[in-house]
Amino acid sequence: MTTINSEYKALYKKDFDLLRKQIYRMCGLTISDNKEYLIQHRFKDLYNSRNCRSWHDFYQLLVSGDDQFKEDAVSAISTHETSFFRDSHPFTTVKNQILPAILKKRKFGGKIKIWCAASSTGQEPYSLSMLIHECSRTVMGSGISPDNFSILGTDISGAVIEQAQKGIYTNLEKTRGLPSEYEKYFQKQGNKWHICPSVKSLVSFKKFNLLNSFSPLGKFDFIMCRNVLIYFDETTKANIIKRIHSTLEDNSFLMLGSTETLGGNTDLFETKHTKGVLLYHKK
């Protein structure tokens, strides 16, 4: 048994196991043994907002409560850590290797489609849009316009998708990780920073659960799925990788987080090692 502060009843192992199994069914996230504190911390506000008398009451709401409660629970248990140009090396790889490769195979008049899975509050897809705008004036050569690109950002949380769509950030959110040459893509209004319209125009957002079918999303030339597969078990991870492979166009690319792997699906991709980045090429 784990006890917590007076705002809660005790979280017993039986209820903890029920909760983590239900979370797995809802969104595929794996809560490991002895992570009761994670449940308690992430669900604190929801627990109190519904005046639950016990964690078993909370579990019952997860199973049979209203859709908004379930969505709020999934959002609360998910990790939304992100920043502009996070880790820097992946974006150098995008600039130097991925963009030139997919531009070379681009069909005349066709859009180059990019998907940022688990994009949280939007910093990653907006970083890609800024990079494309910057490159369009330099390395990509003449005749290439940012309008040739379409970027989709998805996340399981409706709340963070709504925030991403606004494209409004605090000074701390803006400056964290942002190289100085990209400052020009923000406009200050009051004490907040707004993504400029040209950068926003390339990006759309959609609430999406990675356990669902990818078919409605269409096909992509490049997929970033960084720092999300680490939260899934091996079976779920392998299934997602296979469906990502089917969602990619031929001769396209997948980028995962630095600590993530293909989950046994090594035969589906050719692995390319770049500076600090593993890049997966669909032949």
CYANA upper distance limits for C-alpha pairs under 8 A (distance plus 0.5 A):
  1 MET  CA     10 ALA  CA      7.63
  1 MET  CA     11 LEU  CA      6.89
  1 MET  CA     12 TYR  CA      5.30
  1 MET  CA     13 LYS  CA      6.55
  2 THR  CA     10 ALA  CA      6.65
  2 THR  CA     11 LEU  CA      6.03
  2 THR  CA     12 TYR  CA      6.84
  2 THR  CA     13 LYS  CA      8.38
  2 THR  CA     36 GLU  CA      7.77
  3 THR  CA      9 LYS  CA      7.98
  3 THR  CA     10 ALA  CA      5.31
  3 THR  CA     11 LEU  CA      6.90
  4 ILE  CA      8 TYR  CA      6.96
  4 ILE  CA      9 LYS  CA      7.89
  4 ILE  CA     10 ALA  CA      6.92
  4 ILE  CA     11 LEU  CA      8.36
  4 ILE  CA     40 GLN  CA      8.49
  7 GLU  CA     48 ASN  CA      8.04
  8 TYR  CA     53 ARG  CA      8.31
  8 TYR  CA     54 SER  CA      7.70
  9 LYS  CA     53 ARG  CA      7.45
  9 LYS  CA     54 SER  CA      5.91
  9 LYS  CA     55 TRP  CA      7.52
 10 ALA  CA     54 SER  CA      7.90
 10 ALA  CA     55 TRP  CA      8.02
 11 LEU  CA     15 ASP  CA      7.09
 11 LEU  CA     16 PHE  CA      7.04
 11 LEU  CA     36 GLU  CA      7.99
 11 LEU  CA     54 SER  CA      8.34
 11 LEU  CA     55 TRP  CA      6.57
 12 TYR  CA     16 PHE  CA      6.67
 13 LYS  CA     17 ASP  CA      6.55
 14 LYS  CA     18 LEU  CA      6.86
 15 ASP  CA     19 LEU  CA      6.55
 15 ASP  CA     55 TRP  CA      6.94
 15 ASP  CA     56 HIS  CA      6.30
 15 ASP  CA     59 TYR  CA      7.86
 16 PHE  CA     20 ARG  CA      6.74
 16 PHE  CA     36 GLU  CA      7.12
 16 PHE  CA     39 ILE  CA      8.49
 17 ASP  CA     21 LYS  CA      6.66
 18 LEU  CA     22 GLN  CA      6.73
 18 LEU  CA     59 TYR  CA      7.57
 19 LEU  CA     23 ILE  CA      6.68
 19 LEU  CA     59 TYR  CA      6.28
 20 ARG  CA     24 TYR  CA      6.65
 20 ARG  CA     30 THR  CA      7.71
 20 ARG  CA     31 ILE  CA      6.27
 21 LYS  CA     25 ARG  CA      6.82
 22 GLN  CA     26 MET  CA      6.69
 22 GLN  CA     59 TYR  CA      8.48
 22 GLN  CA     62 LEU  CA      7.81
 22 GLN  CA     63 VAL  CA      7.77
 23 ILE  CA     27 CYS  CA      6.64
 23 ILE  CA     28 GLY  CA      7.41
 23 ILE  CA     29 LEU  CA      6.99
 23 ILE  CA     30 THR  CA      8.21
 23 ILE  CA     74 VAL  CA      7.99
 24 TYR  CA     28 GLY  CA      4.74
 24 TYR  CA     29 LEU  CA      5.53
 24 TYR  CA     30 THR  CA      6.40
 24 TYR  CA     31 ILE  CA      8.38
 26 MET  CA     74 VAL  CA      8.10
 27 CYS  CA     74 VAL  CA      7.58
 27 CYS  CA    209 ASN  CA      7.29
 27 CYS  CA    210 LEU  CA      8.16
 27 CYS  CA    211 LEU  CA      7.13
 28 GLY  CA    211 LEU  CA      7.36
 28 GLY  CA    232 PHE  CA      6.65
 28 GLY  CA    233 ASP  CA      8.43
 28 GLY  CA    236 THR  CA      7.44
 29 LEU  CA    231 TYR  CA      6.05
 29 LEU  CA    232 PHE  CA      5.68
 29 LEU  CA    233 ASP  CA      8.12
 30 THR  CA    231 TYR  CA      6.53
 30 THR  CA    232 PHE  CA      6.05
 30 THR  CA    233 ASP  CA      6.77
 31 ILE  CA     35 LYS  CA      7.15
 35 LYS  CA     39 ILE  CA      7.48
 36 GLU  CA     40 GLN  CA      6.77
 37 TYR  CA     41 HIS  CA      6.45
 38 LEU  CA     42 ARG  CA      6.43
 39 ILE  CA     43 PHE  CA      6.36
 39 ILE  CA     77 ILE  CA      7.94
 40 GLN  CA     44 LYS  CA      6.25
 42 ARG  CA     76 ALA  CA      6.05
 42 ARG  CA     77 ILE  CA      6.13
 43 PHE  CA     47 TYR  CA      6.38
 43 PHE  CA     73 ALA  CA      7.51
 43 PHE  CA     76 ALA  CA      6.89
 43 PHE  CA     77 ILE  CA      7.67
 44 LYS  CA     48 ASN  CA      6.84
 45 ASP  CA     49 SER  CA      6.46
 46 LEU  CA     50 ARG  CA      6.83
 46 LEU  CA     72 ASP  CA      8.30
 46 LEU  CA     73 ALA  CA      7.83
 47 TYR  CA     51 ASN  CA      6.95
 47 TYR  CA     52 CYS  CA      6.27
 47 TYR  CA     58 PHE  CA      7.10
 48 ASN  CA     52 CYS  CA      6.99
 52 CYS  CA     57 ASP  CA      6.28
 52 CYS  CA     58 PHE  CA      6.63
 53 ARG  CA     57 ASP  CA      6.88
 54 SER  CA     58 PHE  CA      7.17
 55 TRP  CA     59 TYR  CA      6.69
 56 HIS  CA     60 GLN  CA      6.76
 57 ASP  CA     61 LEU  CA      6.96
 58 PHE  CA     62 LEU  CA      6.93
 59 TYR  CA     63 VAL  CA      6.91
 60 GLN  CA     64 SER  CA      6.52
 60 GLN  CA     65 GLY  CA      7.59
 61 LEU  CA     65 GLY  CA      4.64
 61 LEU  CA     66 ASP  CA      8.09
 61 LEU  CA     69 PHE  CA      8.11
 61 LEU  CA     70 LYS  CA      8.33
 62 LEU  CA     69 PHE  CA      7.90
 62 LEU  CA     70 LYS  CA      6.31
 62 LEU  CA     73 ALA  CA      8.14
 65 GLY  CA     69 PHE  CA      6.97
 65 GLY  CA     70 LYS  CA      7.42
 66 ASP  CA     70 LYS  CA      7.08
 67 ASP  CA     71 GLU  CA      6.63
 68 GLN  CA     72 ASP  CA      6.56
 69 PHE  CA     73 ALA  CA      6.60
 70 LYS  CA     74 VAL  CA      6.77
 71 GLU  CA     75 SER  CA      6.68
 71 GLU  CA    157 SER  CA      7.42
 71 GLU  CA    158 GLY  CA      7.97
 72 ASP  CA     76 ALA  CA      6.54
 72 ASP  CA    157 SER  CA      8.20
 73 ALA  CA     77 ILE  CA      6.73
 74 VAL  CA     78 SER  CA      6.65
 74 VAL  CA    156 ILE  CA      8.01
 74 VAL  CA    157 SER  CA      7.42
 75 SER  CA    156 ILE  CA      7.56
 75 SER  CA    157 SER  CA      5.36
 75 SER  CA    158 GLY  CA      8.17
 75 SER  CA    159 ALA  CA      7.94
 80 HIS  CA    120 SER  CA      5.89
 80 HIS  CA    121 THR  CA      7.98
 81 GLU  CA    120 SER  CA      7.94
 82 THR  CA     86 ARG  CA      7.39
 82 THR  CA    120 SER  CA      7.42
 82 THR  CA    121 THR  CA      8.03
 82 THR  CA    123 GLN  CA      7.19
 82 THR  CA    124 GLU  CA      7.97
 83 SER  CA    123 GLN  CA      6.04
 83 SER  CA    124 GLU  CA      7.51
 83 SER  CA    173 GLU  CA      7.41
 83 SER  CA    176 ARG  CA      6.80
 83 SER  CA    177 GLY  CA      6.81
 84 PHE  CA    123 GLN  CA      5.35
 84 PHE  CA    124 GLU  CA      6.47
 84 PHE  CA    126 TYR  CA      8.25
 84 PHE  CA    127 SER  CA      6.28
 84 PHE  CA    173 GLU  CA      8.45
 84 PHE  CA    174 LYS  CA      7.67
 84 PHE  CA    176 ARG  CA      7.24
 84 PHE  CA    177 GLY  CA      5.96
 84 PHE  CA    178 LEU  CA      5.97
 85 PHE  CA     91 PHE  CA      7.12
 85 PHE  CA    123 GLN  CA      8.06
 85 PHE  CA    124 GLU  CA      7.09
 85 PHE  CA    127 SER  CA      6.24
 85 PHE  CA    177 GLY  CA      6.44
 85 PHE  CA    178 LEU  CA      6.70
 85 PHE  CA    179 PRO  CA      8.40
 86 ARG  CA    124 GLU  CA      7.97
 86 ARG  CA    177 GLY  CA      6.74
 87 ASP  CA    177 GLY  CA      8.45
 88 SER  CA     92 THR  CA      7.04
 88 SER  CA    177 GLY  CA      8.49
 89 HIS  CA     93 THR  CA      6.85
 89 HIS  CA    275 LYS  CA      7.38
 89 HIS  CA    276 GLY  CA      6.70
 89 HIS  CA    277 VAL  CA      7.25
 90 PRO  CA     94 VAL  CA      6.78
 90 PRO  CA    276 GLY  CA      8.22
 90 PRO  CA    277 VAL  CA      6.65
 91 PHE  CA     95 LYS  CA      6.66
 91 PHE  CA    128 LEU  CA      8.15
 91 PHE  CA    131 LEU  CA      8.44
 92 THR  CA     96 ASN  CA      6.57
 93 THR  CA     97 GLN  CA      5.95
 93 THR  CA     98 ILE  CA      7.05
 93 THR  CA    274 THR  CA      7.67
 93 THR  CA    275 LYS  CA      8.21
 93 THR  CA    277 VAL  CA      8.01
 94 VAL  CA     98 ILE  CA      5.16
 94 VAL  CA     99 LEU  CA      6.30
 95 LYS  CA     99 LEU  CA      6.22
 95 LYS  CA    100 PRO  CA      8.00
 95 LYS  CA    131 LEU  CA      7.89
 95 LYS  CA    135 CYS  CA      7.93
 96 ASN  CA    100 PRO  CA      7.30
 97 GLN  CA    101 ALA  CA      6.69
 98 ILE  CA    102 ILE  CA      6.68
 98 ILE  CA    222 PHE  CA      8.41
 98 ILE  CA    253 PHE  CA      7.81
 99 LEU  CA    103 LEU  CA      6.44
100 PRO  CA    104 LYS  CA      6.68
100 PRO  CA    140 MET  CA      7.46
101 ALA  CA    105 LYS  CA      7.24
102 ILE  CA    106 ARG  CA      6.54
102 ILE  CA    112 ILE  CA      8.05
102 ILE  CA    221 ASP  CA      7.27
102 ILE  CA    252 SER  CA      7.45
103 LEU  CA    112 ILE  CA      8.29
106 ARG  CA    110 GLY  CA      7.21
106 ARG  CA    111 LYS  CA      8.31
106 ARG  CA    112 ILE  CA      7.48
109 GLY  CA    148 ASN  CA      8.38
110 GLY  CA    148 ASN  CA      7.66
111 LYS  CA    148 ASN  CA      5.54
111 LYS  CA    149 PHE  CA      5.95
111 LYS  CA    150 SER  CA      7.03
112 ILE  CA    148 ASN  CA      6.63
112 ILE  CA    149 PHE  CA      5.24
112 ILE  CA    150 SER  CA      6.60
112 ILE  CA    220 PHE  CA      8.00
112 ILE  CA    221 ASP  CA      6.73
113 LYS  CA    149 PHE  CA      6.53
113 LYS  CA    150 SER  CA      5.38
113 LYS  CA    151 ILE  CA      6.46
113 LYS  CA    152 LEU  CA      8.28
113 LYS  CA    219 LYS  CA      7.97
113 LYS  CA    220 PHE  CA      5.41
113 LYS  CA    221 ASP  CA      5.93
113 LYS  CA    222 PHE  CA      7.31
114 ILE  CA    149 PHE  CA      8.15
114 ILE  CA    150 SER  CA      6.68
114 ILE  CA    151 ILE  CA      5.20
114 ILE  CA    152 LEU  CA      6.69
114 ILE  CA    220 PHE  CA      6.14
114 ILE  CA    221 ASP  CA      6.47
114 ILE  CA    222 PHE  CA      5.41
114 ILE  CA    223 ILE  CA      6.24
114 ILE  CA    224 MET  CA      8.35
115 TRP  CA    151 ILE  CA      6.31
115 TRP  CA    152 LEU  CA      5.28
115 TRP  CA    153 GLY  CA      6.53
115 TRP  CA    154 THR  CA      8.29
115 TRP  CA    220 PHE  CA      7.19
115 TRP  CA    222 PHE  CA      7.01
115 TRP  CA    223 ILE  CA      5.28
115 TRP  CA    224 MET  CA      6.72
116 CYS  CA    124 GLU  CA      7.68
116 CYS  CA    125 PRO  CA      6.66
116 CYS  CA    151 ILE  CA      7.89
116 CYS  CA    152 LEU  CA      6.57
116 CYS  CA    153 GLY  CA      5.27
116 CYS  CA    154 THR  CA      6.96
116 CYS  CA    223 ILE  CA      6.50
116 CYS  CA    224 MET  CA      5.33
116 CYS  CA    225 CYS  CA      6.64
117 ALA  CA    153 GLY  CA      6.58
117 ALA  CA    154 THR  CA      5.72
117 ALA  CA    155 ASP  CA      7.04
117 ALA  CA    223 ILE  CA      7.91
117 ALA  CA    224 MET  CA      6.69
117 ALA  CA    225 CYS  CA      5.46
117 ALA  CA    226 ARG  CA      8.04
118 ALA  CA    153 GLY  CA      7.76
118 ALA  CA    154 THR  CA      5.99
118 ALA  CA    155 ASP  CA      4.91
118 ALA  CA    156 ILE  CA      7.51
118 ALA  CA    225 CYS  CA      7.34
118 ALA  CA    226 ARG  CA      8.26
118 ALA  CA    228 VAL  CA      7.25
119 SER  CA    123 GLN  CA      7.84
119 SER  CA    124 GLU  CA      6.72
119 SER  CA    125 PRO  CA      7.50
119 SER  CA    153 GLY  CA      5.91
119 SER  CA    154 THR  CA      6.09
119 SER  CA    155 ASP  CA      6.15
120 SER  CA    154 THR  CA      8.01
120 SER  CA    155 ASP  CA      6.29
120 SER  CA    157 SER  CA      8.26
120 SER  CA    160 VAL  CA      6.20
120 SER  CA    161 ILE  CA      7.21
120 SER  CA    164 ALA  CA      7.77
121 THR  CA    160 VAL  CA      5.54
121 THR  CA    161 ILE  CA      6.65
121 THR  CA    163 GLN  CA      6.34
121 THR  CA    164 ALA  CA      4.85
122 GLY  CA    126 TYR  CA      6.62
122 GLY  CA    153 GLY  CA      7.46
122 GLY  CA    161 ILE  CA      8.03
122 GLY  CA    163 GLN  CA      8.37
122 GLY  CA    164 ALA  CA      5.04
122 GLY  CA    165 GLN  CA      7.99
122 GLY  CA    167 GLY  CA      7.78
123 GLN  CA    127 SER  CA      6.41
123 GLN  CA    164 ALA  CA      8.26
124 GLU  CA    128 LEU  CA      6.90
125 PRO  CA    129 SER  CA      6.78
125 PRO  CA    151 ILE  CA      7.10
125 PRO  CA    152 LEU  CA      7.81
125 PRO  CA    153 GLY  CA      6.62
125 PRO  CA    203 VAL  CA      7.29
126 TYR  CA    130 MET  CA      6.67
126 TYR  CA    199 VAL  CA      7.22
126 TYR  CA    200 LYS  CA      7.58
126 TYR  CA    203 VAL  CA      7.53
127 SER  CA    131 LEU  CA      6.61
128 LEU  CA    132 ILE  CA      6.62
129 SER  CA    133 HIS  CA      6.71
129 SER  CA    146 PRO  CA      8.42
129 SER  CA    151 ILE  CA      8.09
129 SER  CA    199 VAL  CA      6.06
129 SER  CA    200 LYS  CA      8.18
129 SER  CA    202 LEU  CA      6.93
129 SER  CA    203 VAL  CA      7.76
130 MET  CA    134 GLU  CA      6.63
130 MET  CA    182 TYR  CA      7.48
130 MET  CA    185 TYR  CA      7.53
130 MET  CA    199 VAL  CA      6.53
131 LEU  CA    135 CYS  CA      6.53
132 ILE  CA    136 SER  CA      6.42
132 ILE  CA    146 PRO  CA      6.70
133 HIS  CA    137 ARG  CA      7.60
133 HIS  CA    145 SER  CA      8.49
133 HIS  CA    146 PRO  CA      6.29
133 HIS  CA    199 VAL  CA      7.99
134 GLU  CA    138 THR  CA      7.63
135 CYS  CA    139 VAL  CA      5.96
135 CYS  CA    140 MET  CA      6.46
136 SER  CA    140 MET  CA      5.90
136 SER  CA    141 GLY  CA      7.49
136 SER  CA    144 ILE  CA      6.76
136 SER  CA    145 SER  CA      6.59
136 SER  CA    146 PRO  CA      7.06
137 ARG  CA    141 GLY  CA      7.86
140 MET  CA    144 ILE  CA      7.07
144 ILE  CA    148 ASN  CA      7.54
145 SER  CA    149 PHE  CA      8.40
146 PRO  CA    202 LEU  CA      7.91
147 ASP  CA    202 LEU  CA      7.48
149 PHE  CA    202 LEU  CA      6.98
150 SER  CA    202 LEU  CA      5.83
150 SER  CA    203 VAL  CA      6.85
150 SER  CA    204 SER  CA      8.47
151 ILE  CA    202 LEU  CA      6.39
151 ILE  CA    203 VAL  CA      5.23
151 ILE  CA    204 SER  CA      6.87
152 LEU  CA    203 VAL  CA      6.33
152 LEU  CA    204 SER  CA      5.58
152 LEU  CA    205 PHE  CA      6.17
152 LEU  CA    206 LYS  CA      7.92
153 GLY  CA    203 VAL  CA      7.67
153 GLY  CA    204 SER  CA      6.73
153 GLY  CA    205 PHE  CA      5.20
153 GLY  CA    206 LYS  CA      6.92
154 THR  CA    161 ILE  CA      7.78
154 THR  CA    205 PHE  CA      6.14
154 THR  CA    206 LYS  CA      5.41
154 THR  CA    207 LYS  CA      6.01
154 THR  CA    208 PHE  CA      6.11
155 ASP  CA    160 VAL  CA      7.95
155 ASP  CA    161 ILE  CA      6.94
155 ASP  CA    206 LYS  CA      7.41
155 ASP  CA    207 LYS  CA      5.74
155 ASP  CA    208 PHE  CA      5.88
155 ASP  CA    209 ASN  CA      7.41
156 ILE  CA    207 LYS  CA      6.01
156 ILE  CA    208 PHE  CA      5.45
156 ILE  CA    209 ASN  CA      5.40
156 ILE  CA    210 LEU  CA      8.10
157 SER  CA    161 ILE  CA      6.86
157 SER  CA    207 LYS  CA      6.93
157 SER  CA    208 PHE  CA      8.36
158 GLY  CA    162 GLU  CA      6.64
158 GLY  CA    207 LYS  CA      6.17
159 ALA  CA    163 GLN  CA      6.95
160 VAL  CA    164 ALA  CA      6.56
161 ILE  CA    165 GLN  CA      6.66
161 ILE  CA    205 PHE  CA      6.93
161 ILE  CA    206 LYS  CA      7.29
161 ILE  CA    207 LYS  CA      6.91
162 GLU  CA    166 LYS  CA      7.18
163 GLN  CA    167 GLY  CA      7.36
163 GLN  CA    168 ILE  CA      8.02
164 ALA  CA    168 ILE  CA      8.13
164 ALA  CA    205 PHE  CA      7.96
165 GLN  CA    204 SER  CA      7.92
165 GLN  CA    205 PHE  CA      7.00
167 GLY  CA    194 HIS  CA      6.29
167 GLY  CA    195 ILE  CA      5.81
167 GLY  CA    200 LYS  CA      7.96
168 ILE  CA    192 LYS  CA      7.03
168 ILE  CA    193 TRP  CA      6.11
168 ILE  CA    194 HIS  CA      5.05
168 ILE  CA    195 ILE  CA      6.94
169 TYR  CA    173 GLU  CA      6.24
169 TYR  CA    174 LYS  CA      6.56
169 TYR  CA    192 LYS  CA      6.21
169 TYR  CA    193 TRP  CA      5.66
169 TYR  CA    194 HIS  CA      6.96
170 THR  CA    174 LYS  CA      6.68
170 THR  CA    191 ASN  CA      7.69
170 THR  CA    192 LYS  CA      5.54
170 THR  CA    193 TRP  CA      6.64
171 ASN  CA    175 THR  CA      6.61
171 ASN  CA    191 ASN  CA      8.03
171 ASN  CA    192 LYS  CA      6.97
171 ASN  CA    193 TRP  CA      7.21
172 LEU  CA    176 ARG  CA      6.49
174 LYS  CA    178 LEU  CA      7.07
174 LYS  CA    193 TRP  CA      7.68
178 LEU  CA    182 TYR  CA      7.33
178 LEU  CA    183 GLU  CA      8.06
179 PRO  CA    183 GLU  CA      7.90
182 TYR  CA    186 PHE  CA      8.45
185 TYR  CA    195 ILE  CA      6.70
185 TYR  CA    196 CYS  CA      5.91
185 TYR  CA    199 VAL  CA      7.63
186 PHE  CA    193 TRP  CA      6.50
186 PHE  CA    194 HIS  CA      5.91
186 PHE  CA    195 ILE  CA      5.25
186 PHE  CA    196 CYS  CA      5.81
187 GLN  CA    193 TRP  CA      6.08
187 GLN  CA    194 HIS  CA      5.56
187 GLN  CA    195 ILE  CA      6.93
187 GLN  CA    196 CYS  CA      6.63
188 LYS  CA    192 LYS  CA      6.38
188 LYS  CA    193 TRP  CA      4.99
188 LYS  CA    194 HIS  CA      6.62
189 GLN  CA    193 TRP  CA      6.64
189 GLN  CA    194 HIS  CA      7.53
195 ILE  CA    199 VAL  CA      7.17
195 ILE  CA    200 LYS  CA      6.99
196 CYS  CA    200 LYS  CA      6.92
197 PRO  CA    201 SER  CA      6.46
198 SER  CA    202 LEU  CA      7.77
199 VAL  CA    203 VAL  CA      7.87
200 LYS  CA    204 SER  CA      8.39
208 PHE  CA    212 ASN  CA      8.14
210 LEU  CA    214 PHE  CA      8.24
210 LEU  CA    240 ILE  CA      7.66
211 LEU  CA    240 ILE  CA      8.03
214 PHE  CA    218 GLY  CA      7.85
214 PHE  CA    243 ARG  CA      7.46
214 PHE  CA    244 ILE  CA      8.29
214 PHE  CA    247 THR  CA      7.46
215 SER  CA    247 THR  CA      7.95
218 GLY  CA    247 THR  CA      7.32
219 LYS  CA    247 THR  CA      5.49
219 LYS  CA    248 LEU  CA      6.03
219 LYS  CA    249 GLU  CA      6.50
220 PHE  CA    247 THR  CA      6.82
220 PHE  CA    248 LEU  CA      5.40
220 PHE  CA    249 GLU  CA      6.23
220 PHE  CA    252 SER  CA      8.24
221 ASP  CA    248 LEU  CA      6.46
221 ASP  CA    249 GLU  CA      6.09
221 ASP  CA    250 ASP  CA      8.48
221 ASP  CA    251 ASN  CA      8.41
221 ASP  CA    252 SER  CA      5.47
221 ASP  CA    253 PHE  CA      7.04
222 PHE  CA    248 LEU  CA      7.54
222 PHE  CA    252 SER  CA      6.33
222 PHE  CA    253 PHE  CA      5.33
222 PHE  CA    254 LEU  CA      6.38
222 PHE  CA    255 MET  CA      8.50
223 ILE  CA    248 LEU  CA      8.07
223 ILE  CA    253 PHE  CA      6.92
223 ILE  CA    254 LEU  CA      5.38
223 ILE  CA    255 MET  CA      6.84
224 MET  CA    254 LEU  CA      6.50
224 MET  CA    255 MET  CA      5.40
224 MET  CA    256 LEU  CA      6.75
225 CYS  CA    229 LEU  CA      8.22
225 CYS  CA    254 LEU  CA      7.99
225 CYS  CA    255 MET  CA      6.67
225 CYS  CA    256 LEU  CA      5.61
225 CYS  CA    257 GLY  CA      7.59
226 ARG  CA    255 MET  CA      7.29
226 ARG  CA    256 LEU  CA      4.94
226 ARG  CA    257 GLY  CA      4.60
226 ARG  CA    258 SER  CA      8.35
226 ARG  CA    260 GLU  CA      8.47
227 ASN  CA    256 LEU  CA      7.38
227 ASN  CA    257 GLY  CA      5.22
227 ASN  CA    258 SER  CA      8.25
227 ASN  CA    259 THR  CA      8.31
227 ASN  CA    260 GLU  CA      7.70
228 VAL  CA    232 PHE  CA      8.19
228 VAL  CA    257 GLY  CA      8.22
229 LEU  CA    237 LYS  CA      6.47
229 LEU  CA    260 GLU  CA      7.19
230 ILE  CA    259 THR  CA      8.32
230 ILE  CA    260 GLU  CA      6.81
232 PHE  CA    236 THR  CA      6.46
232 PHE  CA    237 LYS  CA      6.27
233 ASP  CA    237 LYS  CA      6.54
234 GLU  CA    238 ALA  CA      6.52
234 GLU  CA    263 GLY  CA      6.65
235 THR  CA    239 ASN  CA      6.79
235 THR  CA    263 GLY  CA      8.50
236 THR  CA    240 ILE  CA      6.71
237 LYS  CA    241 ILE  CA      6.74
237 LYS  CA    262 LEU  CA      8.25
237 LYS  CA    263 GLY  CA      6.46
238 ALA  CA    242 LYS  CA      6.79
238 ALA  CA    262 LEU  CA      7.39
238 ALA  CA    263 GLY  CA      5.37
238 ALA  CA    264 GLY  CA      7.20
238 ALA  CA    265 ASN  CA      7.20
239 ASN  CA    243 ARG  CA      6.88
240 ILE  CA    244 ILE  CA      6.57
241 ILE  CA    245 HIS  CA      6.69
241 ILE  CA    262 LEU  CA      6.98
241 ILE  CA    263 GLY  CA      7.90
241 ILE  CA    265 ASN  CA      7.74
242 LYS  CA    246 SER  CA      7.01
242 LYS  CA    265 ASN  CA      7.78
242 LYS  CA    268 LEU  CA      8.40
243 ARG  CA    247 THR  CA      6.73
244 ILE  CA    248 LEU  CA      6.84
245 HIS  CA    268 LEU  CA      7.65
245 HIS  CA    282 LYS  CA      7.67
248 LEU  CA    252 SER  CA      6.71
248 LEU  CA    253 PHE  CA      7.93
248 LEU  CA    282 LYS  CA      7.90
249 GLU  CA    282 LYS  CA      8.28
250 ASP  CA    282 LYS  CA      6.45
250 ASP  CA    283 LYS  CA      6.41
251 ASN  CA    281 HIS  CA      7.14
251 ASN  CA    282 LYS  CA      5.70
251 ASN  CA    283 LYS  CA      5.26
252 SER  CA    281 HIS  CA      6.34
252 SER  CA    282 LYS  CA      5.80
252 SER  CA    283 LYS  CA      7.70
253 PHE  CA    279 LEU  CA      7.52
253 PHE  CA    280 TYR  CA      6.11
253 PHE  CA    281 HIS  CA      5.14
253 PHE  CA    282 LYS  CA      6.50
254 LEU  CA    279 LEU  CA      6.79
254 LEU  CA    280 TYR  CA      5.50
254 LEU  CA    281 HIS  CA      6.95
254 LEU  CA    282 LYS  CA      8.29
255 MET  CA    278 LEU  CA      7.48
255 MET  CA    279 LEU  CA      5.85
255 MET  CA    280 TYR  CA      6.76
256 LEU  CA    260 GLU  CA      6.57
256 LEU  CA    261 THR  CA      7.87
256 LEU  CA    278 LEU  CA      7.93
256 LEU  CA    279 LEU  CA      8.08
258 SER  CA    276 GLY  CA      8.18
258 SER  CA    277 VAL  CA      6.98
258 SER  CA    278 LEU  CA      7.68
262 LEU  CA    266 THR  CA      6.66
265 ASN  CA    269 PHE  CA      8.21
266 THR  CA    270 GLU  CA      8.14
268 LEU  CA    282 LYS  CA      7.39
269 PHE  CA    280 TYR  CA      6.09
269 PHE  CA    281 HIS  CA      5.77
269 PHE  CA    282 LYS  CA      5.50
269 PHE  CA    283 LYS  CA      7.33
270 GLU  CA    280 TYR  CA      6.19
270 GLU  CA    281 HIS  CA      5.50
270 GLU  CA    282 LYS  CA      7.03
270 GLU  CA    283 LYS  CA      7.54
271 THR  CA    278 LEU  CA      7.28
271 THR  CA    279 LEU  CA      6.36
271 THR  CA    280 TYR  CA      5.26
271 THR  CA    281 HIS  CA      6.82
272 LYS  CA    278 LEU  CA      6.41
272 LYS  CA    279 LEU  CA      5.51
272 LYS  CA    280 TYR  CA      6.66
272 LYS  CA    281 HIS  CA      7.80
273 HIS  CA    277 VAL  CA      6.75
273 HIS  CA    278 LEU  CA      5.48
273 HIS  CA    279 LEU  CA      6.80
274 THR  CA    278 LEU  CA      6.74
274 THR  CA    279 LEU  CA      7.73
